[in-house]
Each structure stands twice: as structure tokens, then as C-alpha cells.
Amino acid sequence: MALIQEEILKENKQETKFPRTVVVEDLGKIDYRSAWDYQEKLFAALVDNKIKNREKALGEQNIPDHYFLMCEHPPVFTLGKSGSMKNLLVNQDVLNEKQISFFKINRGGDITFHGPGQIVGYPILDLDYFFTDIGKYLRLIEETIILTLAEYGIAAGRTKGETGVWLEPESPSRARKICAIGVRSSRWITMHGFAFNINADLSYFDLIIPCGIQGKQVTSLQKELGRVVDMNEVKEKIIKHFIELFGAEIKVAAQ
């Protein structure tokens, strides 16, 4: 086990004060608006639970479940609250013609694409039960994807100042992004998350400046391996590493 994983797991064990149960729910193929609304519902419930717990003694508090949603979306561009419309390279007529939705949303980061063949993950966690460190949270999301890619024989890493997961990040001319990350946190409760290109049609990224980063390539697991990849297989690997890194117990949502 790599040193970074050992240190993370050691820290999580030391920081565990309450049970951490994460409900994993696969939403399948779902439109962006519906998934966003569902995130907001779960987010609001965690906020409400936190407010009510403030009025209770420690031993009487309700320990909440946390959530990890995964899904695929029809083609959609989303623009974070700090993003620039200049990074959308086409007008509304082109979006209509290609049947691409567009949303300005309340996460960090700039513009990105979601579409078929991409695994989108939305962890909705109350970090008061994990650790109150957004930087660490982002690094653990990245590490989840890095470990998943390692199972396919692909070495991945990070680039300084650019959240996400990259291949050959040390080479500016060859660096390519395989997973974008953009989150929102309020009262230490998270929403939004990551977009991991598996069998995605990468031509959609030609219509934007992905994440507002000029001159960097985008790739997918299919492109790197030269074959179509089983999406459910990848999801299982993601869940395994996520649960381990966050020191949580898994609960599968009832279908």
C-alpha cells in the first residue's frame, strides 16, 4: 500500500468519533435537473439534522446517514459559480441543435461536460463526522479515482493548482484530464462531486474550454485502454476505494 494511503487510513482511524454510514445509490441515467434537485433534498435534510442536534445532548443526537450518488446524464454543460461564460465556445442555437442542456450551478470550478459514458459521483457528506478540511476532502476524491485507475494499469496524479485527476501531469504537452472535480460545501456538508470519463464521447469537450484551462487535453478510460470498459465494474472499484479512504461503512440504497 502506498504511503499516502497508509497515512490517510491512519488519520481517518484516529479521527473516527461517530459511526460513518454512507448510503450508495446508483441513479442510473437521469437528467441533470432531477439529480440536482435530489442532491438539494438530501443536502437540506443533513442541514436540518445538524440544526436539530445543536439542541440535544451529545448522547441524544441523531447520527445521520451520508450519501454517495452515482449516475449518467444526457449531454449537459454546467458552469460553476466562479466560471466564465467565455469558456462556452458555442451559442444557444448550437446547444439546441446538438440537444445539449446548460446550467449555471452553485459548485466551485468553471465549465465542464457531463454525458453518456461518464460516471458522475455526488458525495453528500456531513464532514463534521469525518474531518473539517475541504482540501483533504478534494484530495481524497482524487485519490479514489487514482486508485481506481491503478487497477487498470494506469498511473494518474495531480497538477498543482488544478483540482482533478490527470495522466502524465508532469508533462505539459502530454498532460490530459480524465476526471473533473467541482464541489459545494456549506456548514461542512458537501454536494456536487466528480465526473470520470469512462466511455464518454470526448468531442463534446471541443465546444468548451474544459474547467477554463487552456491548452490541456481531455481523455477517457476507453481511449487510454483502447476498448470499451464495463461501467458497473468501474463503479464497484470506485465505491471500494471511496469507502476505505473515508473510513466509512457502506449501505446500499433500496431499489
VONUDO-818389 format. One line per field, with one value per atom (N, C-alpha, C): x, y, z; chain; residue number from 1. Coordinates in Angstrom, 1 decimal, padded with zeros to 4 digits. Layout:
x X/...
y Y/...
z Z/...
setor A/...
zaba NUM/...
! end
This chain:
x 000.9/000.0/000.9/000.5/001.3/001.3/002.4/002.5/001.3/000.9/-000.2/-001.5/-001.7/-002.9/-002.8/-001.6/-001.4/-001.6/-001.1/-001.3/-002.8/-003.5/-004.9/-005.7/-005.5/-006.2/-005.9/-004.7/-004.3/-005.0/-005.0/-005.7/-007.2/-007.8/-009.2/-009.6/-008.8/-009.0/-008.9/-007.9/-007.8/-008.9/-009.5/-010.5/-011.9/-012.1/-013.4/-014.0/-015.1/-015.7/-017.2/-017.7/-019.1/-019.1/-020.2/-020.3/-020.5/-019.9/-020.0/-020.6/-021.9/-022.6/-022.9/-022.4/-022.7/-023.6/-024.7/-025.7/-025.3/-025.0/-024.6/-025.8/-026.1/-027.3/-026.9/-027.2/-027.0/-028.2/-028.2/-029.4/-029.6/-028.6/-028.7/-028.6/-029.4/-029.4/-030.5/-030.1/-031.0/-030.7/-031.7/-031.4/-030.8/-030.0/-029.2/-030.1/-031.2/-032.0/-032.6/-033.0/-033.6/-032.5/-031.3/-030.3/-029.9/-029.8/-029.5/-030.6/-031.8/-032.9/-032.8/-032.5/-032.3/-031.2/-030.1/-028.9/-029.4/-030.1/-030.5/-031.4/-032.2/-033.1/-032.3/-031.3/-030.5/-029.6/-029.1/-028.3/-029.1/-030.3/-031.2/-031.5/-031.7/-032.0/-030.8/-029.6/-028.4/-028.3/-028.6/-028.5/-029.5/-030.8/-031.8/-031.4/-030.8/-030.4/-029.4/-028.4/-027.4/-027.9/-028.9/-029.5/-030.2/-031.0/-031.7/-030.8/-029.7/-028.7/-028.1/-028.1/-027.5/-028.3/-029.6/-030.4/-030.5/-029.7/-029.7/-028.4/-028.4/-027.2/-026.5/-025.1/-024.3/-024.8/-025.2/-025.6/-027.0/-027.7/-029.1/-029.2/-028.0/-028.0/-028.3/-028.9/-029.2/-028.0/-027.4/-026.2/-026.8/-026.5/-027.2/-026.4/-027.2/-026.5/-026.0/-024.9/-024.4/-024.7/-024.4/-024.9/-023.7/-023.7/-022.8/-023.7/-024.1/-024.9/-024.0/-024.3/-023.6/-024.7/-024.3/-025.3/-024.6/-025.4/-025.0/-026.0/-025.6/-026.5/-026.6/-027.7/-027.8/-026.8/-026.4/-025.4/-025.8/-024.8/-025.1/-023.8/-023.8/-022.7/-023.1/-022.2/-022.5/-021.4/-021.8/-020.8/-020.9/-019.7/-019.6/-019.8/-019.9/-020.2/-019.1/-017.8/-016.7/-016.3/-017.1/-016.7/-017.1/-016.5/-016.7/-017.5/-018.5/-019.3/-018.4/-017.3/-016.3/-015.8/-015.9/-015.4/-016.4/-017.6/-018.6/-018.4/-017.9/-017.5/-018.6/-019.8/-020.9/-022.1/-023.0/-024.2/-025.4/-026.5/-027.7/-028.2/-028.1/-028.6/-027.8/-026.5/-025.7/-026.1/-026.3/-026.7/-028.1/-029.0/-030.3/-030.2/-029.3/-029.2/-028.6/-027.6/-027.0/-027.6/-028.7/-029.5/-028.7/-027.9/-027.1/-027.8/-028.0/-028.5/-027.4/-027.8/-026.8/-027.3/-026.5/-026.9/-025.8/-026.2/-025.3/-025.6/-024.6/-024.8/-024.0/-024.3/-023.7/-022.5/-021.7/-020.5/-019.3/-018.1/-016.9/-016.5/-015.4/-014.9/-015.6/-015.1/-015.6/-016.5/-016.4/-017.3/-016.8/-017.8/-017.4/-018.6/-018.3/-019.3/-019.7/-021.0/-021.5/-022.3/-022.1/-022.8/-022.7/-023.4/-023.4/-021.9/-021.7/-020.4/-019.5/-020.0/-019.3/-019.9/-019.1/-019.6/-019.5/-020.7/-020.7/-021.0/-020.2/-020.4/-020.7/-021.7/-022.1/-022.1/-020.9/-020.9/-021.6/-022.6/-023.3/-023.0/-022.0/-021.4/-021.5/-021.7/-021.5/-020.1/-019.2/-017.8/-017.5/-018.4/-018.2/-018.1/-018.5/-018.4/-017.2/-016.4/-015.2/-014.0/-013.9/-012.9/-013.3/-013.0/-013.4/-012.2/-012.0/-010.9/-011.3/-011.7/-012.1/-011.0/-009.8/-008.6/-008.4/-008.5/-008.3/-009.5/-010.7/-011.8/-011.6/-011.1/-010.8/-009.7/-008.7/-007.6/-008.0/-009.0/-009.5/-010.4/-011.1/-011.9/-010.9/-009.9/-008.9/-008.2/-007.9/-007.2/-008.1/-009.4/-010.4/-010.2/-010.2/-010.1/-008.7/-007.7/-006.3/-006.1/-006.7/-006.6/-007.4/-008.5/-009.4/-008.6/-008.0/-007.2/-006.1/-005.4/-004.3/-004.7/-006.0/-006.4/-006.5/-006.5/-006.4/-005.0/-004.1/-002.7/-002.4/-003.1/-002.9/-002.4/-001.3/-000.7/-001.3/-001.9/-002.5/-002.1/-002.3/-001.8/-002.5/-001.9/-002.4/-001.5/-002.1/-001.2/-001.5/-000.4/-000.5/-001.5/-002.4/-003.4/-004.5/-004.6/-005.7/-006.4/-007.5/-008.2/-008.6/-008.5/-008.9/-007.9/-008.1/-007.1/-006.6/-005.3/-004.6/-003.7/-003.5/-002.5/-001.3/-000.1/001.2/001.2/000.8/000.7/002.0/003.1/004.4/004.9/004.1/004.5/003.4/003.7/002.7/002.1/003.0/002.5/001.7/001.8/001.1/000.0/000.0/-001.0/-002.4/-003.2/-004.6/-005.5/-006.6/-007.5/-008.5/-008.7/-009.6/-010.8/-010.6/-011.7/-011.7/-012.8/-013.0/-013.7/-013.4/-014.0/-014.4/-015.7/-016.2/-017.2/-017.0/-017.9/-018.5/-019.5/-020.0/-020.0/-019.7/-019.7/-020.3/-021.3/-021.9/-022.2/-021.8/-022.0/-021.2/-020.2/-019.4/-020.1/-021.2/-021.9/-021.6/-021.3/-020.9/-022.0/-021.8/-022.7/-021.9/-022.5/-021.8/-020.6/-019.6/-018.6/-017.7/-017.7/-016.7/-017.4/-016.7/-017.1/-015.9/-016.1/-015.0/-015.3/-014.4/-014.7/-014.3/-015.3/-015.1/-015.2/-016.4/-016.6/-017.2/-017.0/-017.6/-017.2/-018.1/-017.8/-017.0/-015.7/-014.9/-015.0/-015.7/-015.9/-016.7/-017.5/-018.3/-017.3/-016.2/-015.3/-014.7/-014.8/-014.3/-015.2/-016.3/-017.3/-017.1/-016.2/-015.9/-014.4/-014.0/-012.6/-012.7/-012.5/-012.8/-012.2/-013.0/-012.6/-011.8/-012.0/-011.4/-009.9/-009.3/-007.9/-007.5/-006.8/-006.4/-005.3/-005.4/-004.3/-004.0/-005.0/-004.8/-005.8/-005.4/-006.2/-007.2/-008.2/-009.1/-009.1/-009.2/-009.1/-010.2/-010.2/-011.2/-010.5/-011.1/-010.6/-010.6/-011.7/-011.8/-010.6/-010.4/-009.3/-007.9/-007.7/-006.4/-006.2/-007.3/-007.1/-007.4/-008.0/-008.3/-009.4/-010.3/-011.5/-012.6/-013.8/-015.0/-014.9/-015.2/-015.0/-016.4/-016.5/-017.7/-017.9/-019.0/-019.3/-019.5/-020.3/-020.6/-019.3/-018.4/-017.2/-016.4/-016.3/-015.6/-016.3/-017.7/-018.4/-018.0/-018.0/-017.6/-016.3/-015.3/-014.0/-014.0/-014.7/-014.8/-015.4/-016.5/-017.1/-016.1/-015.4/-014.5/-013.5/-012.8/-011.8/-012.4/-013.5/-014.1/-014.4/-015.1/-015.4/-014.2/-013.1/-011.9/-011.3/-011.1/-010.4/-011.2/-012.5/-013.3/-013.6/-013.1/-013.3/-014.7/-015.5/-017.0/-017.5/-018.7/-019.4/-020.4/-020.6/-021.5/-022.9/-023.9/-025.2/-025.8/-026.2/-026.7/-028.2/-028.6/-029.9/-030.9/-032.1/-033.1/-033.6/-033.7/-034.1/-035.7
y -001.2/000.0/001.2/002.2/003.4/004.2/004.9/005.7/006.6/007.3/008.3/007.6/006.3/005.6/005.2/004.8/004.4/005.6/006.8/008.0/008.4/008.3/008.7/007.8/006.4/005.5/005.6/005.9/006.1/007.3/008.4/009.7/009.4/008.7/008.5/007.7/006.7/005.9/006.7/007.6/008.5/009.4/009.9/010.9/010.4/009.0/008.5/008.6/009.4/009.6/009.1/009.0/008.5/007.5/006.7/005.8/006.6/006.1/006.8/005.8/006.0/005.1/005.9/005.4/006.0/005.2/005.8/005.1/005.3/004.2/004.3/004.0/005.0/004.9/005.2/004.2/004.3/004.8/006.1/006.7/006.3/005.6/005.2/006.4/006.4/007.6/008.5/009.7/010.7/012.1/012.9/014.3/015.1/016.1/016.9/017.5/018.2/018.9/018.0/016.8/015.9/015.5/015.2/014.8/015.9/017.1/018.3/018.5/018.4/018.5/017.5/016.3/015.2/015.5/016.0/016.4/017.4/018.4/019.5/019.0/018.0/017.4/016.7/015.9/015.2/016.2/017.2/018.2/019.0/019.3/020.1/019.2/017.9/017.0/016.9/016.9/016.9/018.2/019.3/020.6/020.7/020.2/020.2/019.3/018.2/017.3/018.0/018.7/019.3/020.4/021.2/022.3/021.7/020.6/020.0/019.3/018.8/018.2/019.2/020.5/021.5/021.7/021.3/021.5/020.2/019.2/017.9/017.7/016.9/016.5/015.5/015.4/014.6/013.2/012.6/011.2/011.0/012.1/012.0/012.5/012.9/013.4/012.3/012.6/011.7/011.7/010.5/010.3/010.0/010.9/010.7/009.7/009.2/008.6/009.7/009.3/010.2/009.5/010.2/009.6/009.7/008.8/008.8/008.3/009.3/009.1/008.9/008.0/007.9/007.8/008.3/008.4/008.7/008.7/009.2/010.3/011.3/012.4/012.4/012.8/013.2/014.4/014.7/015.7/017.0/017.6/018.8/019.5/020.8/021.6/022.3/022.3/023.0/024.0/025.2/026.3/026.6/026.5/026.8/028.3/028.6/030.0/030.9/030.4/031.2/031.1/030.4/030.2/031.4/031.3/032.4/031.8/032.6/032.2/032.2/032.9/032.9/031.4/030.6/029.2/028.3/028.8/028.1/028.6/027.8/028.3/028.3/027.9/027.9/028.7/029.0/029.8/028.8/029.4/028.6/027.8/028.4/027.7/026.3/026.4/025.1/024.1/024.7/023.8/023.1/023.9/023.4/022.3/022.6/021.7/020.4/020.4/019.2/018.6/019.2/018.7/018.6/019.7/019.8/020.8/020.4/021.3/022.1/023.2/024.1/024.6/024.5/025.0/025.8/027.0/027.6/027.1/026.6/025.9/026.5/025.9/026.5/025.8/025.1/024.5/025.4/025.0/025.7/025.2/025.9/025.5/026.2/025.8/026.5/025.6/025.5/024.8/023.3/022.4/021.0/020.4/019.2/018.4/017.2/016.8/015.5/014.9/013.6/012.9/011.4/010.7/009.2/008.7/007.6/007.0/007.6/008.5/009.1/008.8/008.5/008.2/009.5/010.0/011.2/010.8/011.3/010.9/012.2/012.0/013.1/012.7/012.9/012.6/013.7/013.3/014.3/013.8/014.5/014.1/015.2/014.9/015.9/015.7/016.6/016.4/016.6/017.1/017.1/015.7/014.7/013.3/012.6/013.4/012.8/013.7/014.9/015.9/017.2/018.3/019.6/020.2/019.7/020.1/019.9/021.0/020.8/020.4/020.9/020.5/019.0/018.4/017.0/016.2/016.8/016.2/016.0/017.1/017.1/016.1/016.0/015.1/013.6/013.4/012.0/011.6/012.6/012.3/012.0/012.8/012.5/011.1/010.8/009.5/008.4/008.5/007.5/007.1/008.1/007.9/007.4/007.9/007.5/006.0/005.5/004.1/003.3/003.8/003.0/002.9/003.9/003.9/002.9/002.8/001.9/000.5/000.2/-001.2/-001.6/-000.5/-000.8/-000.6/-000.5/-000.3/001.1/002.1/003.4/004.3/004.9/005.8/007.2/007.7/009.0/009.8/011.2/012.0/013.4/014.4/015.7/016.7/017.9/019.0/020.2/020.9/021.9/023.0/023.3/024.4/024.0/022.7/022.3/021.1/021.2/020.1/019.2/017.9/016.8/015.8/014.8/013.7/013.7/013.6/013.8/012.6/012.4/011.4/012.2/011.7/012.4/013.9/014.2/015.6/016.3/015.6/016.2/016.7/016.3/016.7/017.7/019.0/019.9/019.6/019.0/018.8/017.5/016.6/015.3/015.2/016.1/016.0/016.0/015.1/015.1/014.7/015.4/015.2/014.1/013.2/012.1/012.3/013.1/013.3/014.7/015.4/016.7/016.7/017.6/017.7/019.1/019.3/020.6/020.4/021.0/020.7/022.0/021.8/022.9/022.4/023.3/022.9/024.1/023.7/024.7/024.0/024.7/024.0/022.7/022.6/021.4/020.2/020.5/019.5/019.7/018.6/018.6/018.3/018.7/018.2/018.5/018.1/018.0/017.0/017.0/016.0/015.9/014.7/014.4/013.9/014.0/013.5/012.7/011.4/010.5/009.9/010.3/009.9/008.4/007.6/006.1/005.9/005.8/005.6/006.9/008.0/009.3/009.7/010.3/011.0/012.3/012.3/013.4/014.6/014.4/015.5/016.7/016.4/017.5/018.5/018.0/018.9/020.0/019.7/020.7/022.0/021.9/023.0/023.9/023.6/024.4/024.4/025.3/025.2/024.5/023.2/022.4/023.0/023.2/023.7/025.1/025.7/027.0/026.9/025.7/025.5/025.4/026.4/026.5/025.5/024.9/024.1/022.7/022.2/020.9/019.9/018.7/017.7/017.0/016.4/015.6/014.1/013.2/011.8/010.9/009.7/008.7/007.4/006.6/005.3/004.4/004.6/003.8/004.2/005.5/006.0/005.4/005.4/005.0/003.5/002.7/001.3/000.7/001.5/001.1/000.1/000.2/-000.7/-000.1/-000.6/-000.1/-000.8/000.0/-000.5/-000.7/-001.7/-002.0/-001.0/-000.2/000.9/000.4/-000.7/-001.2/-001.7/-002.3/-002.7/-001.5/-000.4/000.8/001.3/001.3/001.8/001.0/-000.3/-001.1/-000.8/-000.5/-000.2/001.2/002.2/003.5/003.4/002.7/002.5/001.9/000.9/000.2/001.2/001.9/002.9/004.0/004.5/005.7/005.3/004.2/003.7/003.5/002.9/002.7/004.0/004.9/006.2/007.1/007.0/007.9/007.2/005.9/005.2/005.0/004.6/004.5/003.1/002.9/001.6/001.9/000.9/001.1/000.6/001.3/000.8/001.0/000.0/000.1/000.5/001.5/002.0/001.0/000.9/000.0/000.5/-000.5/-000.2/-000.1
z 000.0/000.0/000.0/-000.8/-001.0/000.4/000.6/001.8/002.0/001.0/001.1/001.6/001.1/001.5/003.0/003.4/004.8/005.8/005.4/006.2/006.3/005.1/005.1/006.0/005.9/006.7/008.2/008.5/009.9/010.5/009.7/010.2/010.3/009.4/009.5/010.7/011.0/012.2/013.5/013.5/014.7/014.8/013.7/013.8/013.9/013.9/014.0/015.4/015.5/016.8/016.8/015.6/015.4/014.2/014.2/013.1/011.8/010.7/009.4/008.4/008.2/007.2/006.0/004.8/003.6/002.7/002.4/001.5/000.1/-000.6/-002.0/-002.9/-003.8/-004.6/-006.1/-006.9/-008.3/-009.0/-009.5/-010.1/-011.5/-012.1/-013.5/-014.4/-015.5/-016.4/-016.0/-015.7/-015.1/-015.6/-015.9/-016.4/-015.2/-015.6/-014.7/-013.6/-014.1/-013.1/-012.0/-012.4/-011.4/-010.4/-010.9/-010.0/-009.1/-009.6/-008.8/-007.7/-008.1/-007.1/-006.0/-006.4/-005.4/-004.4/-005.0/-004.1/-003.1/-003.6/-002.7/-001.6/-001.9/-000.9/000.2/-000.2/000.8/001.6/000.9/001.5/002.6/002.2/003.2/004.4/004.2/005.3/006.3/005.7/006.6/007.4/006.7/007.4/008.5/008.2/009.2/010.4/010.1/011.2/012.1/011.4/012.2/013.1/012.6/013.4/014.6/014.4/015.5/016.5/016.1/017.0/018.0/017.6/018.4/019.7/019.7/020.8/021.7/021.3/022.1/022.8/023.8/024.5/023.5/023.7/022.8/022.7/023.7/023.7/023.0/022.9/022.3/020.9/020.3/018.9/017.9/016.8/015.7/014.8/014.7/013.8/012.4/011.4/010.1/009.2/008.2/007.1/006.2/005.5/004.4/003.1/002.0/000.7/-000.3/-001.2/-002.4/-003.6/-004.4/-005.6/-006.8/-007.7/-008.9/-010.1/-011.2/-012.3/-013.6/-014.7/-016.0/-016.4/-017.1/-017.5/-019.1/-019.6/-021.0/-021.2/-022.4/-022.6/-022.0/-021.2/-020.5/-020.1/-020.3/-019.8/-018.5/-017.5/-016.2/-016.0/-015.5/-015.2/-013.7/-013.1/-011.7/-011.4/-010.1/-009.7/-010.0/-010.1/-010.4/-011.8/-012.7/-014.1/-015.0/-016.2/-017.2/-018.4/-018.8/-020.0/-021.2/-021.2/-022.3/-022.6/-021.6/-021.8/-022.5/-022.7/-023.5/-025.0/-025.9/-027.2/-028.3/-027.9/-028.9/-028.3/-029.2/-028.7/-028.5/-028.1/-027.7/-028.9/-030.1/-031.3/-031.5/-031.2/-031.4/-030.3/-029.1/-028.0/-028.3/-028.8/-029.2/-030.3/-031.3/-032.4/-032.0/-031.0/-030.6/-029.3/-028.9/-027.8/-026.5/-026.2/-025.0/-024.1/-022.9/-021.8/-021.3/-020.6/-020.0/-018.6/-017.6/-016.3/-015.6/-015.0/-014.1/-012.7/-012.0/-010.8/-009.6/-008.4/-007.2/-006.7/-007.6/-007.1/-007.5/-007.0/-007.4/-008.8/-009.3/-010.6/-011.7/-012.9/-014.1/-014.9/-016.2/-017.1/-017.3/-017.3/-017.6/-018.4/-018.8/-019.6/-018.8/-018.9/-018.4/-019.5/-019.7/-020.7/-020.6/-021.6/-021.5/-021.6/-020.9/-020.9/-019.8/-019.0/-017.9/-016.6/-015.6/-014.3/-013.5/-013.1/-012.3/-010.8/-009.9/-008.5/-007.6/-006.8/-005.9/-004.5/-003.8/-002.3/-001.5/-000.7/000.1/001.6/002.1/003.4/004.4/005.7/006.7/007.2/006.8/007.2/008.6/009.4/010.9/011.4/010.7/011.1/010.5/009.7/009.0/009.4/008.8/009.1/008.5/009.1/008.6/007.9/006.6/005.8/004.4/003.7/002.3/001.4/001.7/000.9/001.0/002.1/002.3/001.6/001.7/001.0/-000.5/-001.1/-002.5/-002.9/-002.0/-002.3/-002.2/-001.3/-001.1/-002.3/-002.9/-004.1/-005.2/-005.3/-006.4/-006.1/-004.9/-004.6/-004.9/-004.7/-005.1/-006.5/-007.4/-008.8/-009.2/-008.6/-008.9/-008.6/-007.4/-007.1/-008.0/-008.5/-009.4/-010.7/-011.2/-012.5/-012.3/-011.2/-011.0/-011.2/-010.9/-011.1/-012.6/-013.4/-014.9/-015.5/-014.6/-015.0/-015.5/-015.1/-015.5/-014.3/-014.5/-013.4/-013.6/-012.6/-012.6/-011.5/-011.5/-010.5/-010.5/-009.9/-009.8/-010.4/-010.7/-011.1/-010.2/-009.8/-008.8/-009.2/-008.3/-008.5/-009.5/-009.9/-010.8/-010.2/-009.6/-009.0/-010.0/-009.8/-010.7/-010.8/-011.7/-011.9/-013.3/-013.4/-014.7/-015.0/-016.3/-016.7/-017.2/-016.9/-017.3/-016.9/-015.7/-015.3/-015.3/-015.2/-015.2/-016.6/-017.6/-019.0/-019.5/-019.6/-020.1/-021.5/-022.3/-023.7/-023.8/-022.8/-022.8/-021.7/-020.8/-019.7/-020.2/-019.6/-020.1/-018.9/-018.8/-017.7/-017.9/-016.9/-017.1/-016.1/-015.1/-014.1/-013.6/-013.8/-013.2/-011.9/-011.0/-009.7/-009.4/-008.9/-008.5/-007.4/-006.3/-005.1/-004.5/-003.7/-002.9/-001.4/-000.5/000.9/001.7/002.5/003.4/004.7/005.8/007.2/007.2/006.4/006.3/005.7/005.0/004.2/002.7/002.1/000.7/-000.3/-001.5/-002.6/-003.9/-005.1/-006.4/-006.2/-007.1/-006.9/-008.1/-008.8/-009.8/-011.1/-012.2/-013.5/-014.1/-014.2/-014.6/-016.0/-016.9/-018.3/-018.5/-018.8/-019.0/-020.5/-021.0/-022.5/-023.1/-022.6/-023.0/-024.4/-025.1/-026.4/-026.1/-026.4/-026.0/-026.9/-028.0/-029.0/-028.4/-027.4/-026.7/-026.0/-025.6/-024.9/-025.9/-027.2/-028.2/-028.2/-027.6/-027.6/-026.4/-025.5/-024.3/-024.1/-023.1/-022.6/-021.3/-021.2/-020.0/-018.8/-017.8/-016.5/-016.6/-017.8/-018.0/-018.2/-018.4/-018.6/-020.0/-020.5/-021.9/-022.2/-023.4/-024.0/-023.3/-022.5/-021.9/-022.6/-022.7/-023.3/-022.3/-022.9/-022.1/-022.6/-021.7/-022.2/-021.4/-021.8/-021.1/-020.9/-020.1/-019.8/-021.1/-021.9/-023.1/-024.1/-024.2/-025.1/-024.6/-023.3/-022.8/-023.0/-022.8/-022.9/-024.3/-025.1/-026.5/-026.5/-025.6/-025.6/-024.7/-025.0/-024.2/-022.8/-021.8/-020.4/-019.7/-018.9/-018.2/-017.1/-017.3/-016.3/-014.9/-014.8/-013.5/-012.8/-013.5/-012.9/-012.4/-013.1/-012.6/-011.4/-011.4/-010.2/-009.0/-009.1/-007.9/-007.4/-008.3/-007.8/-007.1/-007.7/-007.1/-005.7/-005.5/-004.2/-003.2/-003.6/-002.7/-002.2/-003.1/-002.6/-001.9/-002.3/-001.6/-000.1/000.1/001.4/002.3/001.7/002.5/002.9/001.9/002.2/003.1/003.1/004.0/005.3/005.5/006.8/007.1/006.2/006.3/006.1/006.6/006.3/005.2/004.3/003.2/003.4/003.0/002.9/001.5/000.9/-000.5/-000.4/-001.1/-001.1/-001.7/-001.1/-001.6/-003.0/-003.9/-005.2/-005.3
setor A/A/A/A/A/A/A/A/A/A/A/A/A/A/A/A/A/A/A/A/A/A/A/A/A/A/A/A/A/A/A/A/A/A/A/A/A/A/A/A/A/A/A/A/A/A/A/A/A/A/A/A/A/A/A/A/A/A/A/A/A/A/A/A/A/A/A/A/A/A/A/A/A/A/A/A/A/A/A/A/A/A/A/A/A/A/A/A/A/A/A/A/A/A/A/A/A/A/A/A/A/A/A/A/A/A/A/A/A/A/A/A/A/A/A/A/A/A/A/A/A/A/A/A/A/A/A/A/A/A/A/A/A/A/A/A/A/A/A/A/A/A/A/A/A/A/A/A/A/A/A/A/A/A/A/A/A/A/A/A/A/A/A/A/A/A/A/A/A/A/A/A/A/A/A/A/A/A/A/A/A/A/A/A/A/A/A/A/A/A/A/A/A/A/A/A/A/A/A/A/A/A/A/A/A/A/A/A/A/A/A/A/A/A/A/A/A/A/A/A/A/A/A/A/A/A/A/A/A/A/A/A/A/A/A/A/A/A/A/A/A/A/A/A/A/A/A/A/A/A/A/A/A/A/A/A/A/A/A/A/A/A/A/A/A/A/A/A/A/A/A/A/A/A/A/A/A/A/A/A/A/A/A/A/A/A/A/A/A/A/A/A/A/A/A/A/A/A/A/A/A/A/A/A/A/A/A/A/A/A/A/A/A/A/A/A/A/A/A/A/A/A/A/A/A/A/A/A/A/A/A/A/A/A/A/A/A/A/A/A/A/A/A/A/A/A/A/A/A/A/A/A/A/A/A/A/A/A/A/A/A/A/A/A/A/A/A/A/A/A/A/A/A/A/A/A/A/A/A/A/A/A/A/A/A/A/A/A/A/A/A/A/A/A/A/A/A/A/A/A/A/A/A/A/A/A/A/A/A/A/A/A/A/A/A/A/A/A/A/A/A/A/A/A/A/A/A/A/A/A/A/A/A/A/A/A/A/A/A/A/A/A/A/A/A/A/A/A/A/A/A/A/A/A/A/A/A/A/A/A/A/A/A/A/A/A/A/A/A/A/A/A/A/A/A/A/A/A/A/A/A/A/A/A/A/A/A/A/A/A/A/A/A/A/A/A/A/A/A/A/A/A/A/A/A/A/A/A/A/A/A/A/A/A/A/A/A/A/A/A/A/A/A/A/A/A/A/A/A/A/A/A/A/A/A/A/A/A/A/A/A/A/A/A/A/A/A/A/A/A/A/A/A/A/A/A/A/A/A/A/A/A/A/A/A/A/A/A/A/A/A/A/A/A/A/A/A/A/A/A/A/A/A/A/A/A/A/A/A/A/A/A/A/A/A/A/A/A/A/A/A/A/A/A/A/A/A/A/A/A/A/A/A/A/A/A/A/A/A/A/A/A/A/A/A/A/A/A/A/A/A/A/A/A/A/A/A/A/A/A/A/A/A/A/A/A/A/A/A/A/A/A/A/A/A/A/A/A/A/A/A/A/A/A/A/A/A/A/A/A/A/A/A/A/A/A/A/A/A/A/A/A/A/A/A/A/A/A/A/A/A/A/A/A/A/A/A/A/A/A/A/A/A/A/A/A/A/A/A/A/A/A/A/A/A/A/A/A/A/A/A/A/A/A/A/A/A/A/A/A/A/A/A/A/A/A/A/A/A/A/A/A/A/A/A/A/A/A/A/A/A/A/A/A/A/A/A/A/A/A/A/A/A/A/A
zaba 1/1/1/2/2/2/3/3/3/4/4/4/5/5/5/6/6/6/7/7/7/8/8/8/9/9/9/10/10/10/11/11/11/12/12/12/13/13/13/14/14/14/15/15/15/16/16/16/17/17/17/18/18/18/19/19/19/20/20/20/21/21/21/22/22/22/23/23/23/24/24/24/25/25/25/26/26/26/27/27/27/28/28/28/29/29/29/30/30/30/31/31/31/32/32/32/33/33/33/34/34/34/35/35/35/36/36/36/37/37/37/38/38/38/39/39/39/40/40/40/41/41/41/42/42/42/43/43/43/44/44/44/45/45/45/46/46/46/47/47/47/48/48/48/49/49/49/50/50/50/51/51/51/52/52/52/53/53/53/54/54/54/55/55/55/56/56/56/57/57/57/58/58/58/59/59/59/60/60/60/61/61/61/62/62/62/63/63/63/64/64/64/65/65/65/66/66/66/67/67/67/68/68/68/69/69/69/70/70/70/71/71/71/72/72/72/73/73/73/74/74/74/75/75/75/76/76/76/77/77/77/78/78/78/79/79/79/80/80/80/81/81/81/82/82/82/83/83/83/84/84/84/85/85/85/86/86/86/87/87/87/88/88/88/89/89/89/90/90/90/91/91/91/92/92/92/93/93/93/94/94/94/95/95/95/96/96/96/97/97/97/98/98/98/99/99/99/100/100/100/101/101/101/102/102/102/103/103/103/104/104/104/105/105/105/106/106/106/107/107/107/108/108/108/109/109/109/110/110/110/111/111/111/112/112/112/113/113/113/114/114/114/115/115/115/116/116/116/117/117/117/118/118/118/119/119/119/120/120/120/121/121/121/122/122/122/123/123/123/124/124/124/125/125/125/126/126/126/127/127/127/128/128/128/129/129/129/130/130/130/131/131/131/132/132/132/133/133/133/134/134/134/135/135/135/136/136/136/137/137/137/138/138/138/139/139/139/140/140/140/141/141/141/142/142/142/143/143/143/144/144/144/145/145/145/146/146/146/147/147/147/148/148/148/149/149/149/150/150/150/151/151/151/152/152/152/153/153/153/154/154/154/155/155/155/156/156/156/157/157/157/158/158/158/159/159/159/160/160/160/161/161/161/162/162/162/163/163/163/164/164/164/165/165/165/166/166/166/167/167/167/168/168/168/169/169/169/170/170/170/171/171/171/172/172/172/173/173/173/174/174/174/175/175/175/176/176/176/177/177/177/178/178/178/179/179/179/180/180/180/181/181/181/182/182/182/183/183/183/184/184/184/185/185/185/186/186/186/187/187/187/188/188/188/189/189/189/190/190/190/191/191/191/192/192/192/193/193/193/194/194/194/195/195/195/196/196/196/197/197/197/198/198/198/199/199/199/200/200/200/201/201/201/202/202/202/203/203/203/204/204/204/205/205/205/206/206/206/207/207/207/208/208/208/209/209/209/210/210/210/211/211/211/212/212/212/213/213/213/214/214/214/215/215/215/216/216/216/217/217/217/218/218/218/219/219/219/220/220/220/221/221/221/222/222/222/223/223/223/224/224/224/225/225/225/226/226/226/227/227/227/228/228/228/229/229/229/230/230/230/231/231/231/232/232/232/233/233/233/234/234/234/235/235/235/236/236/236/237/237/237/238/238/238/239/239/239/240/240/240/241/241/241/242/242/242/243/243/243/244/244/244/245/245/245/246/246/246/247/247/247/248/248/248/249/249/249/250/250/250/251/251/251/252/252/252/253/253/253/254/254/254/255/255/255
! end
